C-alpha cells in the first residue's frame, strides 16, 4: 500500500504541476481531477454450517482523470487511471480498475485500455446494492463467461447523446498473435427520458473463450441483457432480464436471470431499498437455481457520506449451493464444494447463505 501511495503522490505532483501550469496559460483548455470511494462494512455472515464476523473493503478506489482540447477545440484528449484500494488489508493494485486513454469529440468518444464491458455498464443502471452483499451480480454473474468484468486490451466506442439515446461498441483483443487468438465483442444501447430508462446489452464469446479447457468441443456463447427503470421524486423501481445461450460453451444449455429492485426516500436523509433476483443456471434441470433477496436502510450524512444497515440472503433450491461472494463485495460466503458426493466446504446443498451488517461509504 505504501508503494501505491508513493507512486500516486509522485504522479500527482508531477502531472498536476505540469498541467496546472499549462492550464493557467491564456487560452489553455485542460484540466485534471482526483476522485475516489472508501466503502467499508462489518457483517455477520453464515453459510448455515458456520458463521463469523467480518470487516470488508468493498471496491474502494482512487482515481485520477484529465482532459485537454486539441485541433482548435474540435477534439479532446481524455485519460483516466483508477486503482483499487483494499482498506481493511492496507493494500491495493495500481491501475486495476477503469484505466484508459482516448479521444472525445462531436462523434462521441473512443477509449483504449482496461474498461468495463458494455453489458456490465447496462446492468449497473438498475442495481440498488452496488458492491454490497446483495449486489445483483451475485446472480447474473454466475452464468456466462465472465460477463460482468473489466477487459484488458479493449477498444470502446460510445456515441454522443442523440435525444436521450446512447450506444456503445467494444472489442477486447488478444495479447499475442497465435492460432487460437480470440476477440471478445459486445455492445449496448440505452434510452433515457425524463422519468424512465430502457436499455440492452450483448456479449459474444467465441468457442475457445467460452470453454478454454476444451475449445474444440465448445460452442460460441451469446448473452443478452435487458433493463428498465422508472423513477419519481421519492420512488424508483428497476428490473433486469438476462438469457445466455450455450452457457460456458456447452451446447444447448440456456441460463436465465430475472429480477427487480426499488427504493423509497422516506426523508431527506433516509432511504429504504429492496431487491429480489431469481437465478436459473440451466433451464433443462430442475431445482438447481437460487433466489437473492436484500434489504437496506441508508442514512445520508452529507459530504458524500452514507451509512447503511443491510440484510442479504441467497436461498438455494434442493440441488444448488450458491453463496454470497465477490462481485464488488470484499468478503465471501463461498459456494458449496462437493468431492466424491460429500460436502466439503461452503454452503451446503439446498441451504441459505446470509449476511447482516452495517456499512459506511464515503465518495470524494
Rosetta blueprint (number, residue, H / E / L):
1 X L
2 X H
3 X H
4 X H
5 X H
6 X H
7 X H
8 X H
9 X H
10 X H
11 X H
12 X H
13 X H
14 X H
15 X H
16 X H
17 X H
18 X H
19 X H
20 X H
21 X H
22 X H
23 X H
24 X L
25 X L
26 X L
27 X L
28 X L
29 X L
30 X E
31 X E
32 X E
33 X E
34 X E
35 X E
36 X E
37 X E
38 X E
39 X E
40 X E
41 X E
42 X E
43 X E
44 X E
45 X E
46 X E
47 X L
48 X L
49 X L
50 X L
51 X E
52 X E
53 X E
54 X E
55 X E
56 X E
57 X E
58 X L
59 X L
60 X L
61 X E
62 X E
63 X E
64 X E
65 X E
66 X E
67 X E
68 X E
69 X E
70 X E
71 X H
72 X H
73 X H
74 X L
75 X E
76 X E
77 X E
78 X E
79 X E
80 X E
81 X E
82 X E
83 X E
84 X E
85 X E
86 X E
87 X L
88 X L
89 X L
90 X L
91 X E
92 X E
93 X E
94 X L
95 X L
96 X L
97 X L
98 X L
99 X E
100 X E
101 X E
102 X E
103 X E
104 X E
105 X E
106 X L
107 X L
108 X E
109 X E
110 X E
111 X E
112 X E
113 X E
114 X E
115 X E
116 X E
117 X L
118 X H
119 X H
120 X H
121 X H
122 X H
123 X H
124 X H
125 X L
126 X L
127 X L
128 X L
129 X L
130 X L
131 X L
132 X L
133 X L
134 X L
135 X L
136 X L
137 X H
138 X H
139 X H
140 X H
141 X L
142 X L
143 X L
144 X L
145 X L
146 X L
147 X L
148 X L
149 X L
150 X E
151 X E
152 X E
153 X E
154 X E
155 X E
156 X E
157 X E
158 X E
159 X L
160 X L
161 X L
162 X E
163 X L
164 X L
165 X E
166 X E
167 X E
168 X E
169 X E
170 X E
171 X E
172 X E
173 X L
174 X L
175 X L
176 X L
177 X L
178 X L
179 X L
180 X L
181 X L
182 X L
183 X L
184 X E
185 X E
186 X E
187 X E
188 X E
189 X E
190 X E
191 X E
192 X E
193 X L
194 X L
195 X L
196 X E
197 X E
198 X E
199 X E
200 X E
201 X E
202 X E
203 X E
204 X E
205 X E
206 X L
207 X H
208 X H
209 X H
210 X H
211 X L
212 X H
213 X H
214 X H
215 X L
216 X L
217 X L
218 X L
219 X L
220 X L
221 X E
222 X E
223 X E
224 X E
225 X E
226 X E
227 X E
228 X E
229 X E
230 X E
231 X E
232 X L
233 X L
234 X L
235 X E
236 X E
237 X E
238 X E
239 X E
240 X E
241 X E
242 X E
243 X E
244 X E
245 X E
246 X L
247 X H
248 X H
249 X H
250 X L
251 X L
252 X L
253 X L
254 X E
255 X E
256 X E
257 X E
258 X E
259 X E
260 X E
261 X E
262 X E
263 X E
264 X E
265 X E
266 X L
267 X L
268 X L
269 X L
270 X E
271 X E
272 X E
273 X E
274 X E
275 X E
276 X E
277 X E
278 X E
279 X E
280 X E
281 X L
282 X L
283 X L
284 X L
285 X L
286 X L
287 X L
288 X L
289 X L
290 X E
291 X E
292 X E
293 X E
294 X E
295 X E
296 X E
297 X E
298 X E
299 X E
300 X E
301 X E
302 X E
303 X L
304 X L
305 X E
306 X E
307 X E
308 X E
309 X E
310 X E
311 X E
312 X E
313 X E
314 X E
315 X E
316 X E
317 X L
318 X L
319 X L
320 X L
321 X L
322 X L
323 X L
324 X E
325 X L
326 X L
327 X L
328 X L
329 X L
330 X L
331 X L
332 X L
333 X E
334 X L
335 X L
336 X L
337 X E
338 X E
339 X E
340 X L
341 X L
342 X E
343 X E
344 X E
345 X E
346 X L
347 X L
348 X L
349 X L
350 X L
351 X L
352 X E
353 X E
354 X E
355 X E
356 X E
357 X E
358 X E
359 X E
360 X E
361 X E
362 X E
363 X E
364 X L
